[in-house]
């Protein structure tokens, strides 16, 4: 009787220990970022980033706003534009495509969907050069459109949206709406989109995070630093730290501010994952 309890106790201790290590591994970089963002150059280069001494976040924020006539906040606004507008439009396009694949039947539907799945397997870095050549032909290189337009396409988002539509959109409700005289566009906008809102938010968050952290595409498409997103702008500053060490605090403080929109997006949108609006739509 005692040996099984001892075995369970050891297993529980091992699992809890592994969870503690995983939590520490996850939170340690964030803790370093929180303290390092308030340090000066000497403390950062001296290895005192994790200590709670000489914290002066206000000075670093002031230097960040003053450097380059506030170019960092121009980068921050660009990232909000790229990620916010791009993720919103991309999520709408993906949900509409997933809705079409789920609800309607047309010749070659599964073959077309198979091509979408093939697009999931192609890494985005492999498409950067072809997209640059296409953007060059159209004449949108070094413009906002060069980063925004490619962000509207997400094959995985289409696949995920079809899965959500299959689980959240019952055909009986759509048929009832057709009997009442609603058009297909009205049915999608007023019923289908509301039912699949958890899927819409999921694709939105995935795409927002992907665009916000995107580095290679802006690097290829943009040369004007006023169009840079935060990721590319901080990279250019980090390259200069070898010649100008005073950029170290700016890079770390800028990285801390760059995390804030991602955290806020997950906090304010997570409630949409807990329950869909299917029940209310059925009524």
URPENOR-V42753 format. One record per backbone hydrogen bond with DSSP energy under -0.5 kcal/mol. CO is the residue of the C=O (numbers start at 1). NH is the residue of the N-H. If there is no record, write none. Layout:
BEGIN
co	nh
CO	NH
CO	NH
END
This chain:
BEGIN
co	nh
1	5
2	6
3	7
4	8
5	9
6	10
7	11
8	12
9	13
10	14
11	15
12	16
13	17
14	18
15	19
16	20
17	21
18	22
19	23
20	24
21	25
22	26
23	27
24	28
25	29
26	30
27	31
28	32
29	33
30	34
31	35
32	36
33	37
35	38
36	39
38	56
40	44
41	45
42	46
43	48
44	47
48	51
56	60
57	61
58	62
59	63
60	64
61	65
62	66
63	67
66	69
67	70
67	71
67	72
70	73
70	74
71	75
72	76
73	77
74	78
75	79
75	230
76	80
77	81
78	82
79	83
80	84
80	85
81	85
81	86
82	86
83	87
84	88
85	89
86	90
87	91
88	92
89	93
90	94
91	95
92	96
93	97
94	98
95	99
96	100
97	101
98	102
99	103
100	104
106	109
108	112
109	113
110	114
111	115
112	116
113	117
114	118
115	119
116	120
117	121
118	121
118	122
119	122
121	123
123	126
123	127
124	127
124	128
125	128
127	131
128	132
129	133
130	134
131	135
132	136
133	137
134	138
135	139
135	140
135	141
140	143
140	146
143	146
143	147
144	147
144	148
145	149
147	151
148	151
149	152
150	153
152	154
154	158
155	159
156	160
157	161
158	162
159	163
160	164
161	165
162	166
163	167
164	168
165	169
168	170
170	173
170	174
171	175
172	176
173	177
174	178
175	179
176	180
177	182
178	181
183	187
184	188
185	189
186	190
187	191
187	192
188	193
191	195
192	196
194	197
194	277
196	199
196	200
197	201
198	202
199	203
200	204
201	205
202	206
203	207
204	208
205	209
206	210
207	211
208	212
209	213
211	214
215	219
216	220
217	221
218	222
221	142
223	225
224	227
225	228
229	233
230	234
231	235
232	236
233	237
234	238
235	239
236	240
237	241
238	241
239	242
240	243
240	244
244	247
245	248
246	250
247	251
248	252
249	253
250	254
251	255
252	256
253	257
254	258
255	259
256	259
256	260
257	260
257	261
259	263
260	264
261	265
262	266
263	267
264	268
265	269
266	270
269	272
270	273
270	274
271	274
271	275
277	281
278	282
279	283
END
